[in-house]
Amino acid sequence: MREIQPLGRANKPVRRIVSLAPSLTETLFFLDLGERVVGVTEQCDFPPEAREREKVGSFIKPDLKRISKLKPDLILALDRIHEKFIKEARGEDLPVFAVPSAKSVKDILCIMEEIASVAGQEQGRASISLLRERLKSIRERVKSLPPPRVFRLMTEDPIIAPTRSSYQWDAMRLAGGWPMPLEFEEPYTSVKLEEIVRFDPEVIVSCGARGKEERRRCPGCRAQNPPCRRIVEEIGKWEGWRETTAAREGKIYPIPCELICRPGPRLVEGIEYMSRLFHPDA
């Protein structure tokens, strides 16, 4: 079983934190460290208080000079996405900690514990324990039920889905589903439509990307891009997709992106959400 390596300890008390990823920002606030957060990326939008913090560039391209001016005691970055930044920050002797990529929900909880430890916020473990209790409750509710075959559509052109190396795959499993068994080292991969038809998902979940069909507008609608036009409302009619059990039975569902696309505390809410989709009578 994969183990998350300790992130280490800060060289001095952590009073000023910069976060370079939305999931890390959410985790910091969840651990009651929000008052210490002095800088975030432009994409860090939850909780609402995070939007009030100094912006230090984008998630993909953080600004080293802006970050340095904030005199942080701790910078949290993602080891793969921010590899170049981490090297540059360490060259400037800045206190940057590289957070590893999570391959499972267990990894995410372990990473949260490591962040609490690095920041000297040991009482945050109590909040993490509550997340574990919620996961245990889901497991007890669905463990005796047959898991439906589930396909998670991330993008439709090309078709991208999570593999067994992704925490999203693990989240669907914990929700009581049987995700499409994609055996790859990378967390996400392209999938051929014929492979999906052969797998024949009983449930399809998607974040509800913008649809393609032109539709008659409802009376009074002035939206430039009506939110009702989503892939999930259209995909069941597409060639190939309409042959799946999920399409025939009307079990193609949207799921809020923030509940599954961010490896942070709200993922547990996403697992609860999916468990209700997979097992509505449980």
C-alpha positions as CSV (number, residue, x, y, z in Angstrom):
1,M,0.0,0.0,0.0
2,R,1.4,3.4,-0.9
3,E,2.6,5.6,2.0
4,I,2.8,9.4,1.9
5,Q,6.3,10.5,3.0
6,P,6.4,13.1,5.7
7,L,6.7,16.7,4.4
8,G,9.1,17.6,7.2
9,R,9.0,20.5,9.6
10,A,9.2,24.2,9.1
11,N,12.4,25.9,10.4
12,K,10.4,28.4,12.5
13,P,6.8,28.9,13.7
14,V,4.4,29.1,10.7
15,R,2.5,32.3,10.8
16,R,2.4,33.3,7.1
17,I,1.4,30.7,4.5
18,V,1.2,30.9,0.7
19,S,-0.9,28.2,-1.1
20,L,-0.4,27.5,-4.8
21,A,-3.4,25.2,-5.4
22,P,-7.2,25.5,-4.7
23,S,-7.2,22.1,-3.0
24,L,-4.4,23.2,-0.6
25,T,-6.1,26.4,0.2
26,E,-9.3,24.6,1.0
27,T,-7.3,22.2,3.2
28,L,-5.7,25.1,5.1
29,F,-9.0,26.7,5.9
30,F,-10.5,23.4,6.8
31,L,-7.7,22.9,9.3
32,D,-8.5,26.3,10.8
33,L,-5.3,27.8,9.4
34,G,-7.1,30.4,7.2
35,E,-6.0,33.3,9.3
36,R,-2.4,32.4,8.5
37,V,-2.9,32.3,4.8
38,V,-1.4,35.5,3.2
39,G,-1.3,34.5,-0.4
40,V,-3.2,32.3,-2.9
41,T,-3.6,31.8,-6.6
42,E,-6.2,33.3,-8.8
43,Q,-8.1,30.0,-8.9
44,C,-8.3,29.6,-5.1
45,D,-12.0,30.5,-4.7
46,F,-13.2,28.5,-1.7
47,P,-14.0,29.2,1.0
48,P,-15.1,32.7,0.1
49,E,-12.6,34.2,2.5
50,A,-9.8,32.8,0.4
51,R,-10.7,35.3,-2.4
52,E,-9.7,38.1,-0.1
53,R,-6.1,37.0,0.2
54,E,-3.3,38.4,-1.9
55,K,-3.1,36.9,-5.3
56,V,0.3,35.4,-6.2
57,G,-0.3,34.5,-9.9
58,S,-2.1,31.6,-11.4
59,F,-2.3,28.0,-10.3
60,I,-0.2,27.0,-13.3
61,K,2.2,30.0,-13.2
62,P,2.8,31.3,-9.6
63,D,4.8,34.6,-9.4
64,L,8.0,34.0,-7.4
65,K,8.6,37.7,-6.8
66,R,5.1,38.4,-5.4
67,I,5.4,35.4,-3.2
68,S,8.8,36.4,-1.9
69,K,7.5,39.9,-1.0
70,L,4.9,38.3,1.3
71,K,7.8,36.8,3.4
72,P,6.1,33.4,3.9
73,D,7.1,30.9,6.6
74,L,5.6,28.2,4.5
75,I,4.8,27.8,0.8
76,L,2.7,24.8,-0.2
77,A,3.1,23.6,-3.8
78,L,2.3,20.5,-5.8
79,D,5.3,18.3,-6.6
80,R,4.4,17.6,-10.2
81,I,2.6,20.7,-11.4
82,H,5.0,23.1,-9.6
83,E,8.2,21.3,-10.2
84,K,9.9,24.2,-11.9
85,F,8.7,26.7,-9.3
86,I,9.8,24.5,-6.4
87,K,13.3,24.3,-7.8
88,E,13.5,28.1,-8.3
89,A,12.0,28.8,-4.8
90,R,14.5,26.5,-3.1
91,G,17.2,28.3,-5.1
92,E,16.0,31.5,-3.4
93,D,16.0,29.7,0.0
94,L,12.3,30.1,0.3
95,P,10.4,27.6,2.6
96,V,8.6,25.6,0.0
97,F,7.1,22.2,0.7
98,A,6.3,19.9,-2.2
99,V,3.0,18.1,-1.7
100,P,2.8,14.7,-3.4
101,S,0.1,13.8,-5.9
102,A,-2.7,11.7,-4.3
103,K,-3.5,8.4,-5.8
104,S,-6.3,7.5,-3.3
105,V,-8.7,9.1,-0.8
106,K,-6.4,7.7,1.9
107,D,-3.5,9.6,0.4
108,I,-5.5,12.8,0.6
109,L,-6.3,12.4,4.2
110,C,-2.7,11.6,5.0
111,I,-1.5,14.7,3.1
112,M,-4.0,16.8,5.1
113,E,-2.4,15.3,8.3
114,E,1.0,16.2,7.0
115,I,0.0,19.8,6.3
116,A,-1.4,20.1,9.8
117,S,1.9,18.7,11.2
118,V,4.1,21.0,9.1
119,A,2.1,24.0,10.1
120,G,2.1,23.0,13.8
121,Q,-1.7,22.6,13.8
122,E,-2.1,19.2,15.5
123,Q,-5.6,19.9,16.6
124,G,-6.6,19.8,12.9
125,R,-6.4,16.0,13.1
126,A,-9.8,16.0,14.9
127,S,-11.4,17.5,11.8
128,I,-9.7,14.9,9.6
129,S,-11.0,12.2,11.9
130,L,-14.6,13.4,11.3
131,L,-14.0,13.0,7.5
132,R,-12.9,9.4,8.2
133,E,-16.1,8.8,10.2
134,R,-18.2,10.0,7.3
135,L,-16.3,7.7,4.9
136,K,-16.9,4.8,7.3
137,S,-20.6,5.6,7.3
138,I,-20.8,5.5,3.5
139,R,-18.9,2.2,3.5
140,E,-21.3,0.6,6.0
141,R,-24.3,1.8,4.0
142,V,-23.2,0.4,0.6
143,K,-21.0,-2.6,1.4
144,S,-23.7,-5.2,0.9
145,L,-25.1,-3.6,-2.3
146,P,-24.0,-4.7,-5.8
147,P,-21.8,-1.9,-7.3
148,P,-23.1,-0.4,-10.5
149,R,-20.6,-0.1,-13.4
150,V,-19.6,3.6,-13.5
151,F,-17.8,5.7,-16.1
152,R,-16.5,9.1,-15.1
153,L,-16.4,11.4,-18.2
154,M,-13.9,14.2,-17.7
155,T,-13.8,15.5,-21.3
156,E,-15.6,14.2,-24.4
157,D,-13.2,15.2,-27.2
158,P,-10.9,13.4,-26.5
159,I,-12.6,11.2,-24.0
160,I,-10.6,11.3,-20.8
161,A,-11.3,9.3,-17.7
162,P,-9.5,8.6,-14.3
163,T,-7.4,5.5,-14.0
164,R,-6.8,3.2,-11.0
165,S,-3.9,5.6,-10.2
166,S,-6.3,8.5,-9.6
167,Y,-8.0,9.5,-6.3
168,Q,-11.2,10.1,-8.4
169,W,-11.3,6.4,-9.3
170,D,-10.9,5.5,-5.7
171,A,-13.6,8.0,-4.7
172,M,-16.1,6.3,-7.0
173,R,-15.2,2.9,-5.5
174,L,-15.7,4.2,-2.0
175,A,-19.1,5.6,-3.1
176,G,-20.2,2.0,-3.9
177,G,-19.5,2.0,-7.6
178,W,-17.4,-0.2,-9.9
179,P,-15.3,2.3,-12.0
180,M,-14.1,1.3,-15.4
181,P,-10.8,-0.6,-14.7
182,L,-8.2,1.4,-16.5
183,E,-4.8,0.1,-15.5
184,F,-2.3,2.9,-16.1
185,E,0.4,4.6,-14.0
186,E,-0.8,8.1,-15.1
187,P,-3.9,9.2,-13.2
188,Y,-5.9,10.1,-16.3
189,T,-6.0,8.5,-19.8
190,S,-7.8,8.7,-23.1
191,V,-10.5,6.0,-23.7
192,K,-12.0,4.8,-27.0
193,L,-15.8,5.0,-27.3
194,E,-16.0,1.3,-28.2
195,E,-14.2,0.4,-25.0
196,I,-16.8,2.3,-23.0
197,V,-19.7,0.6,-24.9
198,R,-18.1,-2.7,-24.2
199,F,-17.8,-1.9,-20.5
200,D,-21.5,-0.8,-20.7
201,P,-21.6,1.6,-17.7
202,E,-24.8,1.6,-15.7
203,V,-24.1,5.1,-14.4
204,I,-22.2,7.9,-16.1
205,V,-21.1,11.0,-14.1
206,S,-19.7,14.2,-15.6
207,C,-19.0,17.7,-14.3
208,G,-21.5,19.1,-16.8
209,A,-19.3,20.8,-19.4
210,R,-21.0,23.1,-21.9
211,G,-23.3,21.3,-24.3
212,K,-23.2,21.6,-28.1
213,E,-26.9,21.6,-29.1
214,E,-28.7,24.8,-29.9
215,R,-31.9,24.9,-27.9
216,R,-35.0,27.0,-27.8
217,R,-34.6,29.4,-24.9
218,C,-37.1,29.5,-22.1
219,P,-39.2,32.7,-22.0
220,G,-37.3,35.5,-20.4
221,C,-33.9,33.8,-20.6
222,R,-31.1,36.3,-21.4
223,A,-28.1,34.1,-20.5
224,Q,-25.4,34.2,-23.1
225,N,-24.4,30.6,-22.4
226,P,-27.5,29.0,-20.7
227,P,-26.4,26.7,-17.9
228,C,-29.1,24.2,-19.0
229,R,-27.1,23.3,-22.1
230,R,-24.7,20.7,-20.7
231,I,-23.1,17.5,-22.0
232,V,-25.0,15.4,-19.5
233,E,-28.3,16.4,-21.1
234,E,-27.1,15.5,-24.6
235,I,-24.6,12.6,-24.4
236,G,-27.3,9.9,-24.0
237,K,-28.4,10.7,-27.6
238,W,-25.0,10.5,-29.2
239,E,-23.9,7.6,-31.3
240,G,-22.3,4.8,-29.3
241,W,-23.2,6.4,-25.9
242,R,-26.9,5.8,-26.4
243,E,-26.2,2.1,-26.5
244,T,-25.1,2.1,-22.9
245,T,-27.3,1.0,-20.0
246,A,-26.7,4.4,-18.4
247,A,-28.2,6.2,-21.4
248,R,-31.1,3.8,-21.8
249,E,-32.1,4.1,-18.1
250,G,-31.5,7.8,-17.9
251,K,-28.6,7.6,-15.4
252,I,-26.2,10.1,-16.8
253,Y,-25.7,12.6,-14.0
254,P,-23.9,15.9,-13.4
255,I,-21.6,16.2,-10.4
256,P,-20.3,19.5,-9.1
257,C,-16.7,19.8,-10.2
258,E,-15.6,21.2,-6.9
259,L,-16.7,18.0,-5.1
260,I,-14.6,15.6,-7.2
261,C,-11.9,17.5,-9.1
262,R,-10.1,18.9,-6.0
263,P,-8.3,16.5,-3.8
264,G,-9.3,18.2,-0.5
265,P,-11.8,18.0,2.3
266,R,-14.9,18.5,0.1
267,L,-14.1,15.3,-1.8
268,V,-15.9,13.4,1.1
269,E,-19.0,15.4,0.3
270,G,-18.5,14.3,-3.4
271,I,-18.3,10.7,-2.3
272,E,-21.5,11.0,-0.3
273,Y,-23.1,12.7,-3.4
274,M,-22.1,9.9,-5.7
275,S,-23.2,7.2,-3.3
276,R,-26.7,8.6,-3.5
277,L,-26.5,8.5,-7.3
278,F,-25.2,4.9,-7.3
279,H,-27.5,3.6,-4.6
280,P,-30.6,5.9,-4.3
281,D,-32.5,3.5,-2.2
282,A,-29.8,2.8,0.4
